[in-house]
């Protein structure tokens, strides 16, 4: 087993240019975008760049009414008992505040100036300066205060995590075509056995291998048969180059502990693999579903008990600069924001930034300015408030959440999702088994019919069986058939069910029910044939067919629910056939 062995002193991040794609190595900065930094000089008369006149923008303000950070009640980081039910979901403050992005801000500080004049103009590909500066500080000082390489990581804003992943892969992987390129140039992406499928959709058209790695309830395994070390050590080079990129995220509800992250990172160091950490659910870690969380951020705290209690990112063990982390506002504000950011060593961020300059350029100025105003607050005077904005009046004038408010918002969101998780899991536990009660007399008759009861003899001419003496004596056996199994998720928004299809009477390879026996008619005590559900082998169905039939069944009235088949997340067809 490879040991995690960081140096005693912080070192500069490792040069990972050998991982860059051909395109990334050839890419040069956009000279026009580099010119934009001069646009921020206060009072500059700008005759360059072809910028539209901001006085002709049709929007005078962007306004809204937003929640205060304490709207939702948190759950404890180290609970003694599971959190209460959904009745407490909205027990926090229902107060709101007015959010306004003015046409022109009076603040002259570029990193605090939030207005439509700057937000709706052409801008820096790194991100809207006020939001970029706030996010960079939050990422380095609060989310990941202990990144173990010199000078720490850099960030660049994205149009959400899907965009961030696509830009990362474009910078790290080459397109390979069969018949054109030698097999040793075919690259690969390492994934968990079950994973979120867009990364595979992204790399497969590039001709890359998608290589699943064994996992357990915690997530990807570092060792053992099918684990990361086994896959890399025994790689068949006839399939192509040994994979050099791994994407880490888990829809099965597992949560990689710090020691597992260290073990996986050590394997990546040994085999020179980069880690793309796609982690939109980082703050949704549920202490009530696992052992109480620790204080992880040592020796340097984030300054917030909630953040310190979360299992930290791979960045916290990344002493060589191998981790590229993707974060997003999709789960913390709303998916339609299409706003996120990448955190990685500065040299790689520079490559991604140059790519951004030639494609998306920057996220939407509308979204960036509203998010910046929400978390930072106004840096200058605001227009007067109008009475009743769209029928709703804010109780307070906007102050901005700042870091304390943003963390409190995350903590409240975790609380609500944890309560919902507990409620869903309680419902699933109640319906997890099919219970059948058998009567004593029918059981004795059934055992005799199978010649399993040596103390009782029955002839084929028997037509009656003595009735039980009491109702208590009549009930003797309750059979319990599992319909599915699951573990309470340690994080995220998914509960992962494993269907027990082998016990279904229509399932192929299911145990055949016993031949028709008898049951007691309490009125006449005469023997009558029992009505076992019996399906001949010729009518039995494979498990994938049964699973699909169940999926369709659940979408029909009165259920009307949509679930995701496990095959959607399977890392290969073989895994889908065997486990999905």
VOBA-610366 format. One record per residue (C-alpha): residue number from 1; x, z, y; residue in one letter; chain. Coordinates in nm, 3 decimals. Layout:
# VOBA-610366
NUM  X  Z  Y  A  A .
...
END
This chain:
# VOBA-610366
1  0.000  0.000  0.000  X  A .
2  0.132  -0.093  0.347  X  A .
3  0.176  0.199  0.584  X  A .
4  0.067  0.202  0.947  X  A .
5  0.395  0.261  1.129  X  A .
6  0.383  0.233  1.511  X  A .
7  0.703  0.274  1.712  X  A .
8  0.767  0.609  1.879  X  A .
9  0.796  0.446  2.222  X  A .
10  0.558  0.191  2.371  X  A .
11  0.685  -0.165  2.333  X  A .
12  0.577  -0.487  2.506  X  A .
13  0.314  -0.679  2.308  X  A .
14  0.453  -0.911  2.043  X  A .
15  0.498  -1.278  2.127  X  A .
16  0.213  -1.447  1.939  X  A .
17  0.273  -1.800  2.066  X  A .
18  0.327  -1.913  1.705  X  A .
19  -0.048  -1.862  1.662  X  A .
20  -0.152  -2.075  1.958  X  A .
21  -0.325  -2.405  1.891  X  A .
22  -0.162  -2.730  1.990  X  A .
23  -0.417  -2.767  2.269  X  A .
24  -0.350  -2.416  2.401  X  A .
25  0.024  -2.478  2.408  X  A .
26  -0.022  -2.803  2.602  X  A .
27  -0.281  -2.669  2.847  X  A .
28  -0.174  -2.626  3.210  X  A .
29  -0.339  -2.424  3.489  X  A .
30  -0.601  -2.607  3.696  X  A .
31  -0.435  -2.655  4.038  X  A .
32  -0.770  -2.651  4.218  X  A .
33  -0.868  -2.321  4.054  X  A .
34  -0.529  -2.172  4.141  X  A .
35  -0.602  -2.268  4.501  X  A .
36  -0.916  -2.047  4.501  X  A .
37  -0.717  -1.727  4.550  X  A .
38  -0.653  -1.832  4.908  X  A .
39  -1.028  -1.854  4.971  X  A .
40  -1.044  -1.474  4.973  X  A .
41  -0.822  -1.432  5.280  X  A .
42  -1.044  -1.255  5.538  X  A .
43  -1.145  -1.483  5.824  X  A .
44  -0.985  -1.794  5.676  X  A .
45  -1.123  -2.124  5.800  X  A .
46  -1.166  -2.308  5.472  X  A .
47  -1.141  -2.686  5.499  X  A .
48  -1.028  -2.730  5.138  X  A .
49  -1.193  -2.735  4.797  X  A .
50  -1.525  -2.906  4.870  X  A .
51  -1.722  -2.582  4.893  X  A .
52  -2.089  -2.614  4.992  X  A .
53  -2.192  -2.433  5.308  X  A .
54  -2.337  -2.098  5.204  X  A .
55  -2.592  -2.111  5.488  X  A .
56  -2.766  -2.386  5.291  X  A .
57  -2.813  -2.172  4.978  X  A .
58  -3.193  -2.131  4.943  X  A .
59  -3.170  -1.763  4.843  X  A .
60  -3.161  -1.501  5.116  X  A .
61  -3.140  -1.205  4.879  X  A .
62  -3.163  -1.119  4.513  X  A .
63  -3.379  -0.813  4.463  X  A .
64  -3.511  -0.604  4.179  X  A .
65  -3.619  -0.257  4.076  X  A .
66  -3.395  -0.106  3.810  X  A .
67  -3.393  0.209  3.599  X  A .
68  -3.177  0.504  3.681  X  A .
69  -2.907  0.581  3.423  X  A .
70  -3.090  0.885  3.281  X  A .
71  -3.405  0.695  3.179  X  A .
72  -3.353  0.759  2.806  X  A .
73  -3.272  1.085  2.634  X  A .
74  -2.938  1.098  2.448  X  A .
75  -2.894  1.225  2.094  X  A .
76  -2.618  1.478  2.027  X  A .
77  -2.273  1.358  1.931  X  A .
78  -2.249  1.628  1.663  X  A .
79  -2.608  1.698  1.545  X  A .
80  -2.697  1.981  1.312  X  A .
81  -3.029  1.821  1.222  X  A .
82  -3.145  1.458  1.244  X  A .
83  -3.282  1.368  1.587  X  A .
84  -3.652  1.397  1.657  X  A .
85  -3.898  1.115  1.611  X  A .
86  -3.988  0.845  1.862  X  A .
87  -4.219  1.081  2.050  X  A .
88  -3.912  1.182  2.250  X  A .
89  -3.800  0.825  2.319  X  A .
90  -3.888  0.814  2.688  X  A .
91  -3.840  1.181  2.768  X  A .
92  -3.576  1.101  3.029  X  A .
93  -3.636  1.009  3.392  X  A .
94  -3.871  0.721  3.467  X  A .
95  -3.745  0.693  3.823  X  A .
96  -3.608  0.363  3.950  X  A .
97  -3.398  0.231  4.233  X  A .
98  -3.393  -0.077  4.450  X  A .
99  -3.124  -0.335  4.369  X  A .
100  -3.042  -0.583  4.645  X  A .
101  -2.773  -0.848  4.669  X  A .
102  -2.772  -0.952  5.035  X  A .
103  -2.692  -1.296  5.168  X  A .
104  -2.381  -1.163  5.345  X  A .
105  -2.221  -0.822  5.295  X  A .
106  -2.056  -0.643  5.584  X  A .
107  -1.789  -0.500  5.353  X  A .
108  -1.450  -0.661  5.405  X  A .
109  -1.299  -0.526  5.082  X  A .
110  -1.287  -0.823  4.844  X  A .
111  -1.323  -0.592  4.543  X  A .
112  -1.635  -0.424  4.687  X  A .
113  -1.792  -0.717  4.870  X  A .
114  -2.102  -0.821  4.673  X  A .
115  -2.318  -1.087  4.832  X  A .
116  -2.465  -1.432  4.771  X  A .
117  -2.217  -1.597  5.004  X  A .
118  -1.938  -1.524  4.756  X  A .
119  -2.126  -1.489  4.426  X  A .
120  -2.298  -1.831  4.444  X  A .
121  -1.987  -2.013  4.560  X  A .
122  -1.719  -2.167  4.338  X  A .
123  -1.507  -1.883  4.215  X  A .
124  -1.224  -1.757  4.001  X  A .
125  -1.247  -1.828  3.627  X  A .
126  -1.135  -1.471  3.560  X  A .
127  -1.469  -1.346  3.693  X  A .
128  -1.643  -1.243  4.014  X  A .
129  -1.374  -1.027  4.182  X  A .
130  -1.578  -0.705  4.230  X  A .
131  -1.719  -0.712  3.876  X  A .
132  -1.388  -0.820  3.723  X  A .
133  -1.204  -0.532  3.893  X  A .
134  -1.470  -0.277  3.790  X  A .
135  -1.479  -0.397  3.429  X  A .
136  -1.101  -0.413  3.400  X  A .
137  -1.070  -0.054  3.518  X  A .
138  -1.352  0.064  3.288  X  A .
139  -1.199  -0.117  2.990  X  A .
140  -0.847  0.017  3.041  X  A .
141  -0.928  0.369  3.163  X  A .
142  -1.249  0.461  2.980  X  A .
143  -1.320  0.236  2.682  X  A .
144  -0.963  0.200  2.555  X  A .
145  -0.739  0.451  2.735  X  A .
146  -0.480  0.463  2.456  X  A .
147  -0.381  0.101  2.386  X  A .
148  -0.029  0.149  2.244  X  A .
149  0.170  -0.127  2.412  X  A .
150  0.341  -0.147  2.749  X  A .
151  0.128  -0.221  3.058  X  A .
152  -0.190  -0.243  2.851  X  A .
153  -0.437  -0.528  2.803  X  A .
154  -0.593  -0.779  3.041  X  A .
155  -0.952  -0.910  3.052  X  A .
156  -1.137  -1.230  3.136  X  A .
157  -1.514  -1.262  3.178  X  A .
158  -1.715  -1.486  2.944  X  A .
159  -2.064  -1.629  2.904  X  A .
160  -2.133  -1.377  2.624  X  A .
161  -1.959  -1.312  2.293  X  A .
162  -2.040  -1.649  2.136  X  A .
163  -1.861  -1.815  2.426  X  A .
164  -1.578  -1.563  2.398  X  A .
165  -1.531  -1.632  2.028  X  A .
166  -1.537  -2.011  2.077  X  A .
167  -1.270  -1.990  2.347  X  A .
168  -1.057  -1.758  2.135  X  A .
169  -1.073  -1.987  1.832  X  A .
170  -0.997  -2.294  2.044  X  A .
171  -0.683  -2.115  2.161  X  A .
172  -0.571  -2.008  1.811  X  A .
173  -0.676  -2.278  1.562  X  A .
174  -0.620  -2.651  1.525  X  A .
175  -0.864  -2.911  1.401  X  A .
176  -0.778  -3.029  1.049  X  A .
177  -0.909  -3.350  0.890  X  A .
178  -0.889  -3.433  0.521  X  A .
179  -0.697  -3.754  0.459  X  A .
180  -0.534  -3.734  0.800  X  A .
181  -0.353  -3.400  0.804  X  A .
182  -0.136  -3.240  0.532  X  A .
183  -0.299  -2.957  0.338  X  A .
184  -0.038  -2.706  0.453  X  A .
185  -0.178  -2.740  0.808  X  A .
186  -0.534  -2.648  0.705  X  A .
187  -0.606  -2.311  0.866  X  A .
188  -0.845  -2.034  0.769  X  A .
189  -1.061  -1.753  0.904  X  A .
190  -1.083  -1.423  0.716  X  A .
191  -1.430  -1.263  0.714  X  A .
192  -1.613  -0.984  0.535  X  A .
193  -1.821  -1.069  0.227  X  A .
194  -2.125  -1.036  0.453  X  A .
195  -2.075  -1.126  0.816  X  A .
196  -2.248  -1.267  1.122  X  A .
197  -2.252  -1.642  1.058  X  A .
198  -2.175  -1.807  1.400  X  A .
199  -1.797  -1.768  1.353  X  A .
200  -1.818  -1.978  1.035  X  A .
201  -2.039  -2.232  1.213  X  A .
202  -1.770  -2.251  1.481  X  A .
203  -1.466  -2.304  1.254  X  A .
204  -1.606  -2.515  0.970  X  A .
205  -1.631  -2.834  1.181  X  A .
206  -1.263  -2.777  1.259  X  A .
207  -1.190  -2.817  0.888  X  A .
208  -1.091  -2.452  0.846  X  A .
209  -1.133  -2.239  0.534  X  A .
210  -1.373  -1.946  0.560  X  A .
211  -1.222  -1.678  0.336  X  A .
212  -1.434  -1.372  0.243  X  A .
213  -1.267  -1.035  0.188  X  A .
214  -1.410  -0.757  -0.028  X  A .
215  -1.597  -0.475  0.142  X  A .
216  -1.762  -0.142  0.071  X  A .
217  -2.015  0.071  0.259  X  A .
218  -1.759  0.134  0.534  X  A .
219  -1.674  -0.233  0.582  X  A .
220  -1.377  -0.455  0.496  X  A .
221  -1.138  -0.310  0.238  X  A .
222  -0.764  -0.312  0.302  X  A .
223  -0.655  -0.267  -0.060  X  A .
224  -0.778  -0.314  -0.416  X  A .
225  -0.896  -0.628  -0.590  X  A .
226  -1.049  -0.863  -0.336  X  A .
227  -0.927  -0.649  -0.043  X  A .
228  -0.735  -0.792  0.252  X  A .
229  -0.388  -0.731  0.110  X  A .
230  -0.487  -0.880  -0.226  X  A .
231  -0.634  -1.193  -0.064  X  A .
232  -0.326  -1.253  0.153  X  A .
233  -0.063  -1.165  -0.108  X  A .
234  -0.218  -1.391  -0.373  X  A .
235  -0.315  -1.674  -0.141  X  A .
236  -0.330  -2.014  -0.311  X  A .
237  -0.136  -2.246  -0.080  X  A .
238  -0.303  -2.543  -0.244  X  A .
239  -0.605  -2.446  -0.032  X  A .
240  -0.405  -2.468  0.290  X  A .
241  -0.208  -2.238  0.514  X  A .
242  -0.254  -1.866  0.460  X  A .
243  -0.525  -1.753  0.707  X  A .
244  -0.386  -1.606  1.027  X  A .
245  -0.706  -1.496  1.204  X  A .
246  -0.955  -1.231  1.095  X  A .
247  -1.294  -1.170  1.258  X  A .
248  -1.421  -0.815  1.238  X  A .
249  -1.790  -0.729  1.268  X  A .
250  -2.040  -0.600  1.019  X  A .
251  -2.417  -0.656  0.993  X  A .
252  -2.451  -0.422  0.694  X  A .
253  -2.465  -0.099  0.899  X  A .
254  -2.117  0.019  0.801  X  A .
255  -1.867  0.167  1.042  X  A .
256  -1.493  0.133  0.992  X  A .
257  -1.326  0.470  1.034  X  A .
258  -1.002  0.509  1.223  X  A .
259  -0.792  0.542  0.907  X  A .
260  -0.941  0.223  0.761  X  A .
261  -0.865  0.040  1.085  X  A .
262  -0.505  0.157  1.065  X  A .
263  -0.480  0.040  0.704  X  A .
264  -0.623  -0.304  0.786  X  A .
265  -0.399  -0.334  1.092  X  A .
266  -0.091  -0.252  0.881  X  A .
267  -0.179  -0.538  0.645  X  A .
268  -0.220  -0.771  0.943  X  A .
269  0.126  -0.673  1.069  X  A .
270  0.280  -0.744  0.727  X  A .
271  0.121  -1.091  0.697  X  A .
272  0.120  -1.181  1.070  X  A .
273  -0.259  -1.196  1.114  X  A .
274  -0.451  -1.166  1.443  X  A .
275  -0.773  -0.961  1.465  X  A .
276  -1.075  -1.088  1.659  X  A .
277  -1.295  -0.780  1.705  X  A .
278  -1.649  -0.894  1.779  X  A .
279  -1.816  -0.559  1.847  X  A .
280  -2.137  -0.572  2.057  X  A .
281  -2.268  -0.252  1.891  X  A .
282  -1.968  -0.029  1.959  X  A .
283  -2.165  0.235  2.148  X  A .
284  -2.439  0.239  1.878  X  A .
285  -2.266  0.478  1.638  X  A .
286  -2.504  0.725  1.474  X  A .
287  -2.367  1.075  1.407  X  A .
288  -2.691  1.174  1.229  X  A .
289  -2.622  0.914  0.956  X  A .
290  -2.269  1.032  0.882  X  A .
291  -2.043  1.328  0.938  X  A .
292  -2.008  1.449  1.298  X  A .
293  -1.778  1.229  1.502  X  A .
294  -1.444  1.353  1.625  X  A .
295  -1.272  1.351  1.959  X  A .
296  -1.072  1.033  1.902  X  A .
297  -0.920  0.960  2.241  X  A .
298  -0.604  1.163  2.218  X  A .
299  -0.371  1.226  2.388  X  A .
300  -0.555  1.062  2.679  X  A .
301  -0.929  1.117  2.717  X  A .
302  -1.172  0.860  2.852  X  A .
303  -1.311  1.132  3.075  X  A .
304  -1.645  1.120  2.892  X  A .
305  -1.743  1.323  2.586  X  A .
306  -1.968  1.042  2.461  X  A .
307  -1.695  0.776  2.470  X  A .
308  -1.440  1.013  2.319  X  A .
309  -1.675  1.076  2.024  X  A .
310  -1.696  0.707  1.926  X  A .
311  -1.470  0.563  1.657  X  A .
312  -1.228  0.368  1.876  X  A .
313  -1.162  -0.003  1.881  X  A .
314  -0.882  -0.175  1.691  X  A .
315  -0.716  -0.181  2.035  X  A .
316  -0.638  0.189  1.993  X  A .
317  -0.403  0.110  1.701  X  A .
318  -0.276  -0.226  1.833  X  A .
319  0.091  -0.156  1.899  X  A .
320  0.188  -0.526  1.863  X  A .
321  -0.085  -0.690  2.073  X  A .
322  -0.264  -0.854  1.777  X  A .
323  -0.622  -0.761  1.874  X  A .
324  -0.862  -0.979  2.071  X  A .
325  -1.172  -0.777  2.147  X  A .
326  -1.508  -0.930  2.249  X  A .
327  -1.761  -0.725  2.451  X  A .
328  -2.095  -0.822  2.597  X  A .
329  -2.382  -0.707  2.819  X  A .
330  -2.629  -0.864  2.575  X  A .
331  -2.705  -0.534  2.400  X  A .
332  -2.650  -0.302  2.696  X  A .
333  -2.849  -0.490  2.964  X  A .
334  -3.016  -0.800  2.815  X  A .
335  -2.917  -1.103  2.602  X  A .
336  -3.028  -1.344  2.874  X  A .
337  -2.749  -1.219  3.099  X  A .
338  -2.504  -1.433  2.899  X  A .
339  -2.222  -1.220  3.030  X  A .
340  -1.933  -1.058  2.847  X  A .
341  -1.557  -1.019  2.851  X  A .
342  -1.249  -1.057  2.632  X  A .
343  -0.979  -0.789  2.615  X  A .
344  -0.636  -0.882  2.477  X  A .
345  -0.268  -0.896  2.561  X  A .
346  -0.204  -1.072  2.897  X  A .
347  -0.029  -1.381  2.754  X  A .
348  -0.329  -1.475  2.540  X  A .
349  -0.575  -1.399  2.819  X  A .
350  -0.379  -1.646  3.033  X  A .
351  -0.433  -1.918  2.770  X  A .
352  -0.805  -1.842  2.749  X  A .
353  -0.827  -1.836  3.128  X  A .
354  -0.678  -2.185  3.152  X  A .
355  -0.936  -2.308  2.901  X  A .
356  -1.216  -2.141  3.098  X  A .
357  -1.105  -2.328  3.411  X  A .
358  -1.186  -2.658  3.239  X  A .
359  -1.518  -2.568  3.070  X  A .
360  -1.753  -2.290  3.182  X  A .
361  -1.538  -2.209  3.490  X  A .
362  -1.712  -1.873  3.531  X  A .
363  -2.032  -1.692  3.430  X  A .
364  -2.342  -1.728  3.648  X  A .
365  -2.298  -1.592  3.998  X  A .
366  -2.658  -1.468  3.998  X  A .
367  -2.594  -1.253  3.692  X  A .
368  -2.248  -1.133  3.794  X  A .
369  -2.366  -1.021  4.137  X  A .
370  -2.671  -0.836  4.001  X  A .
371  -2.469  -0.656  3.735  X  A .
372  -2.198  -0.574  3.989  X  A .
373  -2.459  -0.436  4.230  X  A .
374  -2.619  -0.232  3.949  X  A .
375  -2.299  -0.059  3.839  X  A .
376  -2.112  -0.050  4.170  X  A .
377  -2.378  -0.021  4.441  X  A .
378  -2.382  -0.183  4.784  X  A .
379  -2.056  -0.198  4.972  X  A .
380  -2.219  -0.264  5.306  X  A .
381  -2.550  -0.254  5.490  X  A .
382  -2.863  -0.384  5.316  X  A .
383  -3.172  -0.560  5.449  X  A .
384  -3.469  -0.327  5.510  X  A .
385  -3.677  -0.246  5.201  X  A .
386  -4.009  -0.423  5.166  X  A .
387  -4.315  -0.224  5.072  X  A .
388  -4.383  -0.264  4.705  X  A .
389  -4.148  -0.519  4.552  X  A .
390  -4.370  -0.722  4.316  X  A .
391  -4.617  -0.436  4.308  X  A .
392  -4.361  -0.170  4.220  X  A .
393  -4.194  0.055  4.473  X  A .
394  -3.856  0.202  4.395  X  A .
395  -3.831  0.579  4.435  X  A .
396  -3.475  0.567  4.564  X  A .
397  -3.250  0.336  4.758  X  A .
398  -2.974  0.190  4.547  X  A .
399  -2.651  0.388  4.517  X  A .
400  -2.492  0.217  4.216  X  A .
401  -2.442  0.373  3.874  X  A .
402  -2.062  0.382  3.880  X  A .
403  -1.877  0.473  3.560  X  A .
404  -2.057  0.806  3.508  X  A .
405  -2.396  0.638  3.535  X  A .
406  -2.299  0.347  3.310  X  A .
407  -2.178  0.583  3.037  X  A .
408  -2.498  0.789  3.072  X  A .
409  -2.700  0.468  3.028  X  A .
410  -2.507  0.380  2.712  X  A .
411  -2.560  0.732  2.581  X  A .
412  -2.935  0.708  2.640  X  A .
413  -2.954  0.369  2.469  X  A .
414  -2.772  0.512  2.168  X  A .
415  -3.024  0.796  2.163  X  A .
416  -3.326  0.567  2.155  X  A .
417  -3.182  0.334  1.893  X  A .
418  -3.077  0.630  1.679  X  A .
419  -3.431  0.770  1.688  X  A .
420  -3.570  0.429  1.594  X  A .
421  -3.319  0.404  1.310  X  A .
422  -3.422  0.746  1.177  X  A .
423  -3.791  0.656  1.194  X  A .
424  -3.741  0.325  1.013  X  A .
425  -3.528  0.488  0.744  X  A .
426  -3.788  0.759  0.684  X  A .
427  -4.053  0.491  0.631  X  A .
428  -3.823  0.302  0.395  X  A .
429  -3.749  0.617  0.198  X  A .
430  -4.120  0.686  0.153  X  A .
431  -4.175  0.344  -0.004  X  A .
432  -3.849  0.317  -0.193  X  A .
433  -3.994  0.385  -0.541  X  A .
434  -4.295  0.262  -0.733  X  A .
435  -4.449  0.566  -0.900  X  A .
436  -4.671  0.539  -1.209  X  A .
437  -4.839  0.836  -1.377  X  A .
438  -4.888  0.821  -1.753  X  A .
439  -5.134  1.030  -1.956  X  A .
440  -5.017  1.249  -2.240  X  A .
441  -5.255  1.106  -2.499  X  A .
442  -5.171  0.746  -2.414  X  A .
443  -4.802  0.832  -2.420  X  A .
444  -4.829  0.988  -2.767  X  A .
445  -5.019  0.686  -2.891  X  A .
446  -4.764  0.453  -2.732  X  A .
447  -4.471  0.639  -2.889  X  A .
448  -4.639  0.635  -3.226  X  A .
449  -4.701  0.262  -3.191  X  A .
450  -4.327  0.216  -3.131  X  A .
451  -4.244  0.461  -3.417  X  A .
452  -4.052  0.678  -3.171  X  A .
453  -4.234  1.005  -3.240  X  A .
454  -4.118  1.131  -3.581  X  A .
455  -4.350  1.430  -3.574  X  A .
456  -4.666  1.223  -3.556  X  A .
457  -4.792  0.963  -3.800  X  A .
458  -5.058  0.706  -3.726  X  A .
459  -5.209  0.456  -3.960  X  A .
460  -5.318  0.115  -3.855  X  A .
461  -5.675  0.218  -3.933  X  A .
462  -5.675  0.496  -3.671  X  A .
463  -5.946  0.424  -3.419  X  A .
464  -5.961  0.748  -3.220  X  A .
465  -5.723  0.999  -3.079  X  A .
466  -5.828  1.355  -2.998  X  A .
467  -5.890  1.401  -2.628  X  A .
468  -5.662  1.639  -2.438  X  A .
469  -5.789  1.992  -2.401  X  A .
470  -5.741  2.020  -2.025  X  A .
471  -5.678  1.798  -1.728  X  A .
472  -5.342  1.969  -1.686  X  A .
473  -5.245  1.880  -2.040  X  A .
474  -5.348  1.518  -1.994  X  A .
475  -5.087  1.424  -1.728  X  A .
476  -4.738  1.433  -1.867  X  A .
477  -4.518  1.148  -1.745  X  A .
478  -4.445  0.993  -1.407  X  A .
479  -4.224  0.686  -1.409  X  A .
480  -4.022  0.598  -1.100  X  A .
481  -3.909  0.239  -1.050  X  A .
482  -3.670  0.171  -0.761  X  A .
483  -3.781  -0.120  -0.544  X  A .
484  -3.471  -0.124  -0.325  X  A .
485  -3.175  0.090  -0.224  X  A .
486  -3.016  0.141  0.116  X  A .
487  -2.789  0.367  0.315  X  A .
488  -2.873  0.490  0.661  X  A .
489  -2.667  0.272  0.895  X  A .
490  -2.373  0.439  1.065  X  A .
491  -2.402  0.199  1.355  X  A .
492  -2.558  -0.121  1.486  X  A .
493  -2.914  -0.253  1.479  X  A .
494  -2.956  -0.337  1.108  X  A .
495  -3.073  -0.156  0.797  X  A .
496  -2.924  -0.330  0.492  X  A .
497  -3.154  -0.327  0.185  X  A .
498  -3.051  -0.414  -0.169  X  A .
499  -3.358  -0.530  -0.361  X  A .
500  -3.399  -0.413  -0.721  X  A .
501  -3.530  -0.747  -0.844  X  A .
502  -3.422  -0.693  -1.204  X  A .
503  -3.718  -0.458  -1.254  X  A .
504  -3.971  -0.717  -1.134  X  A .
505  -4.187  -0.844  -1.423  X  A .
506  -4.124  -1.206  -1.321  X  A .
507  -3.747  -1.167  -1.292  X  A .
508  -3.520  -1.347  -1.535  X  A .
509  -3.303  -1.109  -1.739  X  A .
510  -3.553  -0.829  -1.670  X  A .
511  -3.619  -0.592  -1.955  X  A .
512  -3.918  -0.712  -2.157  X  A .
513  -4.214  -0.475  -2.143  X  A .
514  -4.320  -0.322  -2.474  X  A .
515  -4.584  -0.496  -2.681  X  A .
516  -4.940  -0.412  -2.581  X  A .
517  -5.013  -0.055  -2.683  X  A .
518  -5.316  0.157  -2.609  X  A .
519  -5.460  0.390  -2.357  X  A .
520  -5.717  0.667  -2.389  X  A .
521  -6.063  0.610  -2.252  X  A .
522  -6.155  0.962  -2.144  X  A .
523  -6.522  0.894  -2.195  X  A .
524  -6.527  0.762  -2.553  X  A .
525  -6.171  0.852  -2.666  X  A .
526  -6.151  0.517  -2.841  X  A .
527  -5.841  0.302  -2.849  X  A .
528  -5.839  -0.008  -2.631  X  A .
529  -5.559  -0.256  -2.558  X  A .
530  -5.350  -0.165  -2.251  X  A .
531  -5.301  -0.420  -1.974  X  A .
532  -4.926  -0.438  -1.925  X  A .
533  -4.810  -0.700  -1.680  X  A .
534  -4.636  -0.942  -1.911  X  A .
535  -4.476  -1.273  -1.835  X  A .
536  -4.326  -1.488  -2.110  X  A .
537  -3.958  -1.581  -2.068  X  A .
538  -4.049  -1.941  -1.985  X  A .
539  -4.218  -1.823  -1.664  X  A .
540  -3.944  -1.592  -1.542  X  A .
541  -3.771  -1.665  -1.212  X  A .
542  -3.412  -1.626  -1.090  X  A .
543  -3.350  -1.352  -0.837  X  A .
544  -3.289  -1.586  -0.537  X  A .
545  -3.628  -1.748  -0.597  X  A .
546  -3.798  -1.409  -0.613  X  A .
547  -3.619  -1.296  -0.297  X  A .
548  -3.737  -1.607  -0.112  X  A .
549  -4.092  -1.553  -0.237  X  A .
550  -4.081  -1.195  -0.106  X  A .
551  -3.951  -1.319  0.229  X  A .
552  -4.246  -1.560  0.257  X  A .
553  -4.490  -1.293  0.139  X  A .
554  -4.379  -1.051  0.411  X  A .
555  -4.446  -1.308  0.683  X  A .
556  -4.812  -1.335  0.578  X  A .
557  -5.101  -1.114  0.687  X  A .
558  -5.139  -0.822  0.681  X  A .
559  -4.761  -0.759  0.687  X  A .
560  -4.645  -1.013  0.944  X  A .
561  -4.282  -0.903  0.951  X  A .
562  -3.971  -1.117  0.957  X  A .
563  -3.657  -0.998  0.780  X  A .
564  -3.319  -1.166  0.740  X  A .
565  -3.222  -1.271  0.386  X  A .
566  -2.879  -1.145  0.287  X  A .
567  -2.776  -1.499  0.195  X  A .
568  -2.773  -1.578  0.568  X  A .
569  -2.474  -1.346  0.602  X  A .
570  -2.293  -1.432  0.278  X  A .
571  -1.929  -1.533  0.311  X  A .
572  -1.957  -1.798  0.037  X  A .
573  -2.207  -1.957  -0.198  X  A .
574  -2.066  -1.753  -0.482  X  A .
575  -2.128  -1.428  -0.293  X  A .
576  -2.479  -1.546  -0.206  X  A .
577  -2.548  -1.617  -0.575  X  A .
578  -2.399  -1.292  -0.701  X  A .
579  -2.483  -1.042  -0.428  X  A .
580  -2.685  -1.209  -0.155  X  A .
END
